[in-house]
Amino acid sequence: MDSNSKIFVAGHKGLVGSAIVRNLKAKGFTNIITADRRQCDLTYLDEVKKLFQFEEPEYVFLAAAKVGGILANRDYPADFIYENLMIQSNVIHSSYLFDVKKLLFLGSSCIYPKMAKQPITEDELLAGYLETSNDAYAIAKIAGIRMCRAYRQQYGFNAISLMPTNLYGPNDNFDHNSSHVLPALISKFHGSLEKSEHWVVKLWGDGSPKREFLHVDDLAEACYTCMQKYEGEEHINVGTGEDVTIKELAETIVDVVGYNNDYVWDTSKPNGTPRKVLNVDKIKSLGWEPKISLREGIESTYEWFKENVDV
């Protein structure tokens, strides 16, 4: 992949896709292909095939997906499994049909069993039961990994899979009802800044689960590294290798936002998986390291939120 290569970034408006586009442009890539849903609905194979036939991309970053937090996954499992299966199947199949040189598929660390050994190595896939709150999404992503492997085995198609940990950063979803925990906390605490001193923010669970968080710009650099260097059949984890409790995360966000009122934990709400942190030895062996600390990333994300969302 060089600066003149035709590169299709599927999902370029989302959290991950927009970060990949920023990363490629910063490196001097000028032939980047994008298409929003009005131009090409990735859930329809005919539309995807027409796009590939017309644009003839050489490389594909498959970052398009339907994503959401615990509440969204719980309430709309059919949407999550259907849309993700359609998107990834159509893009992977079309990439093969139209002679794409290499495809990078992005999944999620939720593919691993709820009680996986920690830190989670790549071989923990399918070693146990999934977390039920988002198993529809996880199963779709597992199917994507297997599809990439099957097309490699049967057709020799060069498809690789990356499984990132919990992501955050610019262009994230900050909606209270459908977002992941970090952006949801930023939005909740910011939206409560002007409330009276008697106002109390309610948070899901008891704050004890441990999670790993990666800034999306670090993921974008990992995607570039793998597109250039990784040719393996097995999926590869991307994370920091370090985790914090949700309580510690909330305390950091409270400090960054400057929220001074009380907040309480609603233990009637689910915690999700008790702990989830990835073993990232494999990605680090390629020369990649995360560069953005959690505190630094939260601060920059909050600034982006104030400038682009809170308007």
N, C-alpha and C positions, 0 to 999 in steps of 0.2 A: 504494500500500500504506500503510494507516494503522493506528493502534493497535487498531482493532476488526476488521481484516480477518481472515478465516479462513485460516490458513497451515498447510500440511502440510509437515513436515520429515521426509522419508523417510530413515531411518538415524539416528534421533535418539540412539541409544546409542553410536554410533561416535565416532571422533576428530573428524571434521568436523561431523557432525550435532549432537553435543552442544555444540560451540562455537557453532554457529548458533543453537541454542535459548538458550544463555546470552546471546548478543548481543541477540537479540530481546527477551528478558525484561528485560534491563538498559535497553532503550529504551522499555519500557512496553507491549510487545505482550502481550496477554492471551489471545488466541484461537488458541493454537497446537495443532495436531492432531498426535499421534504415534501410532504403532502398532508394537509389537514383532512378532517373527516368529510368535509364537503367535496374535496377533490378526489378522495379515495377512501371509502369505508372499508377498513381492513377486515371486517367480518364477512365480506362478500368476495368469494374467490375470483369471480369474473372481473371485478374492479381491480383487484390486486394484480391479476395477470395482465390487464391492459396497461397498468402503470409500469410494470416491469418490461413489457414489450416496447413501450414508448421510450422509457428512460434508460434502459439497458445498464443498470448499476453493476459495478464490479465487486463492491463490498457492501454488506448490510449489517447495521446495528439494530437488532430487534428489541427496542425499548418500549414499544407500545404495549399497554396492558390496562385492564381495569383493576384499580387498586383501592384499598380503603382500610380503615381500622377495624377493631373488634366489632363495634356496633353494626357497621355497614356489612361486614362479612356474615354476621349472624342473621341479619334481616334479608339479605339478597343473595343467598348462596347460588341460586340458579343463574342469576346474572353473571356472577363471578366465574363460575365454571364454563358457562356457554361462551361468553364473549372472549375469555382468554384462550379457550381451545380453538375458537374460530380464527382469532387474530394470528396466533402463532402458527397454526397449521397452514393457513393461507400464505403467510409470508415465507415460511420455510419451504413449502412445496414450490412456490413460484420462484424462489431463489434457485432451487435445483433445476427447475424447468428452463430457466433463462440464463443458465451458465454463470451464476455468481461465483466469484473466485473463493470467497470466504464469508461466512455468516457468524455473527456473535449473538447468541440468545441470552437474554437476561431473565433470571428467575428470582428466587427469594429464599432466604434461610428458613422460611416456614415449611419447606419441603421435608425437614428433618423431624424425626419422632419427638413427641412431647417430652419424653424422658430420655433423650439421647445423652450419651456420655459427653461430658464437658471437659475442655473445649471440643466442639463438634468437628470431627474430621469428615472428609468427603465420603468415606466408606460407611458412614452411619445412615445413608439414604436407604429407606425401606427396611430399616432394622427394628422398627416398632410402630406403634400406633401414633397417628398424627394428633395435634391439638384440634379438638372438634370445633372450636370457634371459627377457624378459617380453613377447614380441611378441603372445601370445594376449590378454593383458590390454590391451595397447595397441590392438590391432585392435578389440576390443570398444568401447573408448572413442572411437576414430575413428568407429565406426558410430553411436555416440550423438550425436556432433557432426553427422554427416551426417543423422541422423534429425531432429534439431531443425531443421536447415536445410530439409529436405524438407517438413516439416509447416508451416513458415513459408511456403515457396514455394507449396505446393499449397492449403493451407487458411487461410493468413493467421494461423496460430497463433503467439502471441508466446512463443517459446522462445529462450533465450540459453544460451551455453556458456562456462564458465570452466575454464581449464587451470592448476591450481596446481603449483608446484614441490614438492620434497620437504617434507613436513609433519611436525610433531611437536608434543607438548603433552599436556595432561591427557586421559585416556581412550585413550591410544595403546596399541598392542600391544607388550608388552615380552618376548614369548617369543623365545628364542634362535633357534629354527628357522624361525619364520614372520614375524618382524617386519622392519621396515626398519632401516637401518644405525644411525641415531641412538639410538632406544630400545633396540636390541640391545646397543649399546656401554654404555649406562647400566646395563642389567641385568647384563651380563657383568662389568663392573668392580666394581659394587656387590656382586655375589654372590661375588667373590673377595677382598673386604676382609679376611676373617678367615682366609684361607688362609696357609700357612707362607710364609716368605720365598723358598722355592724354587719356589713356584707361578708358572706362566707362563700368561698369557691368550693364546690364539691368535686372530688376526684375519684375515678373508678378504682376499685380494689382496695388493698391495704398498703400499697407502696413497696411491698417486699420483693416482687419479681426483679430479677436482674436482666438487664438488656445491654446490648452493644450498639453503638451509634456511629455511623460513618457519614462524613460530609459528602454530598453528591459530587463535588468537584474532585475529591479523592477517588471516588468510584470511576469517574470519567477517565482519569489518568490510568486506572487499572484496566479499563476497557481498551484504551489505546495500546497499552503494553501487551495485553493478551492478543489483540488483533495482529500485532507485529511479531510476537514471539511464541505464542502458545499454539500447539497443534494437536493436543491430546484429545482422546476420546472421552475421558472422564471429566465431569464438571469440576469447576474450581471455585473455592470459597473466596470471598472478598470482604474483609472487615478490618478492625483494628486489633483484634485479639484481646481486647480489654472491655470489661463491662461495669455498669453501675446499677444500683437499685433505682427503681422508679421514684422512690422518695428522694434519693440524692439528686436525680435529674430535676425533680420539681423544685428542690431547694436552690439549685443553680439558676433555673429559669426565673424563679421569684427574685433572686438577687439581680440578675441581668435586667429584668423588666422594671424592677423597683416597686413591686407590689408589697404593700405594708399591712393589709388586712389578714384575717385568718383564712385557713383552708382546712378541709376535713376529708377523710377517706371514707367512701361509701363501700363498705365491705359486702353489701348485698350484690355488688357488681363483680363480674369475673376478673380474676387476675391474669388468666391465660397461662402460658408455659412458665414454670417457676424460674428457670434460668435458660438463657440462650446466648452463648458466645462461641464464635467460630475459631477453629484452628486455621491460621492463615499462612502456615509454613510454605505451602505450595506456591501461592501467588508471590510471596516474598522471595522465593528462590529465582523468580524471573527478574528481580531487581526493583520491584515496586514496594514502596512504603507509604502509609498514610502520613500526611504532613499537617493536617489541620486538627488541632486539639478540640475537644468537646466544648470547652468554655469559649474558645475563639470562634468556633463554628456557630454556636448559639448566638453570640453577640452579633456576628455578621448577618445571620439569618433574621434576627430581630430587626436589625436596621433595614433589611430588604422588606420585611413585613410592613414596617411603618411607612415606607416609601411607596409600596405597591399594593398593599391590601387594605390598610387602615386609611382609606381616603374617602 
